[in-house]
Amino acid sequence: MADKTAQTIYIDADPRTVMDVIADIGSYPQWVSEYKETEVIESDDAGYPLVARLVLDAAVLKDTMVLAYEWPADRKSVRWSLVSSSLLRALDGAYTLQPKGSGTDVTYELSVDLMIPMIGLLKRKAERRLTDTALKDLKKWVEA
């Protein structure tokens, strides 16, 4: 992922609990304020999503995206990339989980390329807003 935004947050839960929430894409509209609708299209044998459709309604971006997911065997990270979208040329993201004390440091990386031209500074601001909101929503949901 070249030219990306990355942020980290501490969540007071073990990595497996955090990853279980991240992997439950169907529940995103319950706790991710920007996702209005989600649908897992294809899953692997263990039930982890491989392809999903997400309806995003953020102040900076409104779109329906189809994303493809990669789940390493250790389940300490997940990566996704764009399959289709009406507004995006590319979207690459990742969550990486690192045990820390009794909890987990969660790093969210995001790189977005829009079909319409956008000043780099505004694009980075939008990426930071999306990563910041997603991490805060994840922390609030997992720790509740």
Secondary structure as GFF3:
##gff-version 3
##sequence-region A 1 144
A	DSSP	beta_strand	5	11	.	.	.	ID=ss1
A	DSSP	alpha_helix	15	23	.	.	.	ID=ss2
A	DSSP	three_ten_helix	25	27	.	.	.	ID=ss3
A	DSSP	alpha_helix	28	31	.	.	.	ID=ss4
A	DSSP	beta_strand	35	43	.	.	.	ID=ss5
A	DSSP	beta_strand	49	58	.	.	.	ID=ss6
A	DSSP	beta_strand	61	70	.	.	.	ID=ss7
A	DSSP	beta_strand	77	84	.	.	.	ID=ss8
A	DSSP	beta_strand	88	100	.	.	.	ID=ss9
A	DSSP	beta_strand	103	114	.	.	.	ID=ss10
A	DSSP	alpha_helix	120	143	.	.	.	ID=ss11
###
